[in-house]
């Protein structure tokens, strides 16, 4: 992707990409049949993680997006609003 000199690209949020070392990062096409979305918002749920429950991380980043599509070019399965956590 093209980003400004003061910006660091971290990762794609949706799509078919699988990142080495973490097969769950992105790959929303394989995991949820989501190829892409339009506009969205990302926020922190504000919860403090409870150390007495090490298997559950209560502190999460949540993503809400609008129109969601299951194929390239805004085609395929159309879902209105989608939430990721």
C-alpha positions as a printed NumPy array, in Angstrom:
array([[  0.   ,   0.   ,   0.   ],
       [  0.994,   3.598,  -0.51 ],
       [  1.466,   5.463,   2.78 ],
       [  2.989,   8.825,   3.673],
       [  6.613,   8.992,   4.905],
       [  5.406,   9.58 ,   8.481],
       [  3.159,   6.481,   8.43 ],
       [  4.078,   2.855,   9.127],
       [  1.97 ,   0.164,   7.483],
       [  1.017,  -2.45 ,  10.098],
       [ -1.324,  -4.878,   8.336],
       [ -4.472,  -5.206,   6.298],
       [ -7.61 ,  -5.548,   8.413],
       [ -9.666,  -7.634,   5.973],
       [ -9.021,  -9.82 ,   2.973],
       [ -7.379, -13.081,   1.93 ],
       [ -3.889, -12.255,   3.232],
       [ -2.248, -14.594,   5.735],
       [  0.745, -13.193,   7.606],
       [  3.701, -15.438,   8.377],
       [  3.897, -16.439,  11.998],
       [  0.212, -15.772,  12.701],
       [ -2.413, -17.488,  10.509],
       [ -5.203, -15.714,  12.422],
       [ -3.972, -12.217,  11.529],
       [ -6.279, -10.951,   8.771],
       [ -7.301, -13.862,   6.495],
       [-10.9  , -12.77 ,   7.038],
       [-11.806, -14.339,   3.692],
       [-10.84 , -17.819,   4.899],
       [-12.12 , -17.354,   8.445],
       [-15.363, -15.38 ,   7.973],
       [-15.946, -15.155,   4.177],
       [-15.209, -11.395,   4.36 ],
       [-13.107, -10.096,   1.458],
       [-13.442,  -6.401,   2.204],
       [-15.487,  -3.619,   3.712],
       [-16.073,   0.055,   3.286],
       [-15.594,   2.54 ,   6.126],
       [-15.144,   1.392,   9.719],
       [-14.034,   2.38 ,  13.19 ],
       [-11.604,   0.721,  15.619],
       [-11.765,   1.208,  19.385],
       [-10.425,  -0.189,  22.64 ],
       [-13.06 ,  -1.823,  24.854],
       [-11.488,  -0.148,  27.905],
       [-11.474,  -3.287,  30.046],
       [ -8.506,  -4.14 ,  32.235],
       [ -7.311,  -7.721,  31.818],
       [ -7.91 ,  -9.931,  34.86 ],
       [ -4.661, -11.789,  35.703],
       [ -6.622, -14.504,  37.534],
       [ -8.054, -15.668,  34.168],
       [ -4.92 , -16.196,  32.024],
       [ -6.827, -18.042,  29.268],
       [ -9.161, -15.099,  28.672],
       [ -7.959, -11.666,  27.625],
       [-10.703,  -9.2  ,  28.524],
       [ -8.785,  -6.246,  27.034],
       [ -9.724,  -6.26 ,  23.339],
       [ -9.664,  -4.076,  20.268],
       [-13.05 ,  -3.989,  18.526],
       [-13.787,  -3.133,  14.893],
       [-17.145,  -2.101,  13.429],
       [-17.47 ,  -1.761,   9.646],
       [-20.295,  -0.901,   7.29 ],
       [-21.01 ,  -2.683,   4.013],
       [-19.116,  -5.98 ,   3.919],
       [-18.554,  -8.155,   0.847],
       [-17.502, -11.753,   0.255],
       [-15.686, -11.286,  -3.074],
       [-13.276,  -8.926,  -4.818],
       [-14.752,  -5.761,  -6.342],
       [-17.589,  -5.396,  -3.808],
       [-19.307,  -8.495,  -5.171],
       [-20.355, -11.805,  -3.677],
       [-22.159, -12.177,  -0.386],
       [-23.258,  -8.766,   0.947],
       [-23.534,  -8.188,   4.698],
       [-24.645,  -4.816,   6.014],
       [-22.752,  -4.201,   9.269],
       [-20.03 ,  -6.414,  10.706],
       [-18.268,  -6.473,  14.09 ],
       [-14.835,  -7.993,  14.751],
       [-13.122,  -8.495,  18.091]])
